[in-house]
């Protein structure tokens, strides 16, 4: 059984017991959260596709931790112009573990 959820402007395919990193969520570590924006649920009985969301579809998860991804280095370089610009960026994330899929 799996589901496709939408959070932080992105879509994720999730299974029960799976751990993944999503965009930062405002909640404490160890807290239980629910995702209502479920786009698809696949189970033994068949596939439910929402238009745009599945009615009554819900995915529950537990927040494990908050953190920051590895640094992404950006280099802008113009040849023969004596120009080079370096910049770095670290994106925040929330690590969650999926505890249940219903719908």
BELSUL-V192197 format. One record per backbone hydrogen bond with DSSP energy under -0.5 kcal/mol. NH is the residue of the N-H (numbers start at 0). CO is the residue of the C=O. Records with the same first field share a line. If there is no record, write none. Layout:
NH=CO  CO
//
This chain:
1=41
2=13
3=39
4=2  11
5=36
6=9
9=6
11=4
13=2  11
15=0
16=97
17=14
19=95
21=19  93
26=24
29=62
30=27
32=60
34=58
35=33
37=35
38=3  36
39=3
40=47
41=1
42=45
45=42
47=40
48=46
49=38
50=52
53=37
56=53
57=101
58=34
59=99
60=32
61=96
62=30
63=61  94
64=94
66=92
68=90
71=88
72=70
73=86
75=84
76=74
77=82
78=76
80=77
82=77
84=75
86=73
88=71
92=66
93=21
94=64
95=19  93
96=61
97=17
98=59
99=59
101=57
//
